[in-house]
Amino acid sequence: MSTCPGVAPKWSRRDCIAGLLSLAAAGSAPAASGARRVLVVGDSLSAEYGLARGSGWVALLERRLAEKGPAATVVNASISGDTTSGGRARLPALLTQHRPTHVVIELGGNDALRGLPLKQTEANLVAMARAAREAGAKVLLVGMQVPPNYGAAYARDFAALFGQVARAEKTALVPFLLAGIADDAADPLRWFQADRIHPVAAAHPRILDNVWPVLQRWL
């Protein structure tokens, strides 16, 4: 019996060829089939912090895509407490592992909570957008805002930097993930857990509705 380099010595030539063809097909499957694979790189707002599994907006997105299309696989690589620096460090491995066609970047809120320099946050978001694009993925940037008690100038500039990065890097943009929730004129606190930072489960369908119109066109 013939053998193949690097495989079990009892494989026949037919087994060898079939195996190599299978590996080649697996490696090119997403591009060949046009399958969409959405990678979400976010923080606790996307990682279901304080929620039952499956009730966060990313899980709801996966279900909506399954019901309404377009067909897509969703990979949630969000980590509670993550910053843009953490996301930037993690992204190359995630791109290699999951080979997404689309990347959602939902980071920056923890940068603001820690008072990190806005230029640093901006540079990290730019680097992530470029890395995803260079890997062949389209990019969706999700904006965030902070309360005015951080200072009017800081709050204004922080909210604006997401649009600036999106325009410069030509990415899709959701201006504010928590629109209609954090700025609810009636009673914004009803949408948040006791820490007043993380939305309750009832807020996550609203969060998805903020993302959906942009994401649907983007896909």
C-alpha positions as a printed Julia matrix, in Angstrom:
219×3 Matrix{Float64}:
   0.0    0.0    0.0
   1.19   3.52  -0.76
   1.73   5.97   2.07
   1.41   9.76   2.45
   3.96  11.95   4.19
   2.93  12.84   7.72
  -0.04  10.45   7.94
  -0.63   6.92   9.18
   1.5    4.46   7.19
  -1.48   2.2    6.35
  -3.36   4.87   4.39
  -3.8    4.02   0.72
  -3.11   6.52  -2.05
  -6.89   6.96  -2.47
  -7.25   7.72   1.27
  -4.4   10.19   1.06
  -5.84  12.09  -1.88
  -9.32  12.14  -0.36
  -7.93  13.43   2.93
  -5.94  16.19   1.27
  -8.95  17.25  -0.77
 -11.07  17.34   2.37
  -8.53  19.53   4.14
  -8.33  21.87   1.18
 -12.11  22.11   1.01
 -12.36  22.81   4.73
  -9.76  25.55   4.5
 -11.58  27.35   1.71
 -15.18  26.63   2.73
 -16.23  30.1    3.96
 -14.95  31.86   0.84
 -16.17  29.21  -1.55
 -19.67  28.96  -0.13
 -20.13  32.65   0.6
 -21.13  31.74   4.17
 -21.25  34.66   6.57
 -19.44  34.32   9.87
 -19.94  37.21  12.3
 -17.36  37.67  15.06
 -18.45  39.9   17.94
 -15.56  41.3   19.99
 -17.02  43.19  22.92
 -17.15  43.71  26.65
 -19.75  42.92  29.34
 -22.53  44.58  27.32
 -22.15  41.79  24.78
 -20.98  39.04  27.16
 -24.31  38.67  29.03
 -22.94  39.99  32.31
 -25.49  39.33  35.08
 -27.91  37.66  32.65
 -29.14  34.15  32.01
 -27.3   32.54  29.14
 -29.0   33.17  25.82
 -30.75  36.4   26.84
 -28.15  38.92  25.67
 -28.37  40.85  22.42
 -25.77  38.7   20.63
 -27.74  35.52  21.35
 -30.92  37.3   20.25
 -29.13  38.34  17.08
 -28.21  34.76  16.31
 -31.84  33.71  16.68
 -33.11  36.58  14.55
 -30.68  35.77  11.77
 -31.81  32.14  11.88
 -35.45  33.22  11.61
 -35.22  36.15   9.21
 -31.85  35.87   7.52
 -29.49  36.54   6.04
 -27.96  33.23   7.04
 -24.91  33.71   9.25
 -22.95  32.01  12.0
 -22.35  34.21  15.04
 -19.28  33.83  17.27
 -19.42  35.81  20.51
 -15.86  36.48  21.69
 -16.84  39.16  24.19
 -15.25  39.32  27.65
 -16.6   41.29  30.61
 -14.24  44.08  31.61
 -12.39  44.09  28.31
 -10.89  47.32  26.96
  -9.89  48.3   23.45
  -6.31  47.35  24.36
  -7.46  43.89  25.38
  -9.55  43.51  22.25
  -6.67  44.65  20.08
  -4.38  42.06  21.69
  -6.93  39.25  21.32
  -8.1   40.01  17.8
  -5.3   38.46  15.69
  -5.81  35.03  17.26
  -9.58  35.33  16.91
  -9.26  36.2   13.23
  -7.02  33.2   12.66
  -9.23  30.84  14.63
 -12.66  31.87  13.35
 -11.85  33.42   9.94
 -14.88  35.74  10.06
 -16.39  37.5    7.1
 -17.73  40.24   9.39
 -16.38  41.65  12.66
 -18.43  43.64  15.19
 -16.28  45.75  17.52
 -18.16  46.72  20.69
 -15.44  48.1   22.94
 -14.51  51.38  24.55
 -16.88  51.68  27.49
 -14.34  50.3   29.95
 -11.69  52.63  28.56
 -13.9   55.55  29.57
 -14.72  54.08  32.99
 -10.98  53.88  33.64
 -10.34  57.37  32.31
  -7.94  56.14  29.65
  -6.7   58.66  27.08
  -9.07  59.06  24.15
  -6.19  58.94  21.68
  -5.3   55.5   22.99
  -8.88  54.26  22.58
  -9.03  55.71  19.09
  -5.71  54.14  18.07
  -6.81  50.73  19.32
 -10.1   50.88  17.43
  -8.3   51.92  14.26
  -5.83  49.06  14.64
  -8.64  46.54  15.17
 -10.6   47.79  12.16
  -7.52  47.56   9.96
  -6.56  44.1   11.21
 -10.06  42.78  10.53
 -10.15  44.36   7.09
  -6.72  42.99   6.21
  -8.02  39.54   7.19
 -10.78  39.95   4.62
 -13.62  40.88   6.97
 -16.06  43.76   6.89
 -16.18  45.84  10.08
 -19.04  47.23  12.16
 -18.1   49.65  14.93
 -20.52  50.05  17.83
 -20.51  53.43  19.56
 -20.84  54.14  23.26
 -21.42  57.2   25.42
 -20.63  58.1   29.02
 -22.61  60.18  31.54
 -21.85  63.92  31.71
 -20.34  63.54  35.18
 -17.15  62.49  33.4
 -16.93  66.07  32.19
 -18.77  67.59  29.27
 -15.71  67.77  27.03
 -14.63  64.18  27.72
 -18.16  62.84  27.2
 -18.54  64.76  23.94
 -15.17  63.74  22.55
 -15.6   60.12  23.62
 -18.97  59.82  21.85
 -17.54  61.46  18.73
 -14.47  59.25  18.35
 -16.49  56.22  17.16
 -17.86  58.18  14.23
 -14.43  59.56  13.47
 -12.91  56.07  13.35
 -15.8   54.73  11.28
 -15.41  57.51   8.7
 -11.62  57.24   8.56
 -11.63  53.44   8.26
 -14.81  53.24   6.16
 -16.58  50.88   8.55
 -20.28  50.52   9.28
 -21.39  52.3   12.46
 -24.03  51.95  15.18
 -23.79  55.41  16.79
 -24.92  54.43  20.31
 -25.55  50.87  21.49
 -27.77  51.97  24.39
 -29.9   54.5   22.53
 -33.4   54.6   24.0
 -32.13  52.87  27.13
 -29.46  54.96  28.84
 -31.14  58.12  27.52
 -34.73  57.02  28.24
 -36.46  60.28  29.17
 -39.01  58.55  31.41
 -36.88  56.31  33.65
 -33.53  55.04  32.38
 -32.76  53.18  35.62
 -35.51  50.65  34.93
 -33.36  49.25  32.12
 -30.31  48.6   34.3
 -29.16  46.14  36.91
 -28.46  47.35  40.45
 -24.98  48.52  39.43
 -26.59  51.04  37.02
 -24.07  50.02  34.36
 -25.24  46.71  32.9
 -28.64  46.45  31.2
 -31.25  43.98  32.41
 -32.47  41.23  30.11
 -35.54  43.26  29.12
 -33.24  45.91  27.6
 -31.43  43.53  25.26
 -34.17  43.27  22.63
 -33.95  47.08  22.44
 -30.19  46.86  22.11
 -30.59  44.41  19.24
 -33.08  46.76  17.6
 -30.43  49.48  17.73
 -27.92  47.22  15.98
 -30.21  45.38  13.59
 -30.95  48.01  10.91
 -27.26  48.73  10.39
 -26.18  45.11  10.71
 -28.8   43.8    8.3
 -27.64  46.2    5.55
 -24.01  45.48   6.39
 -24.5   41.73   5.96
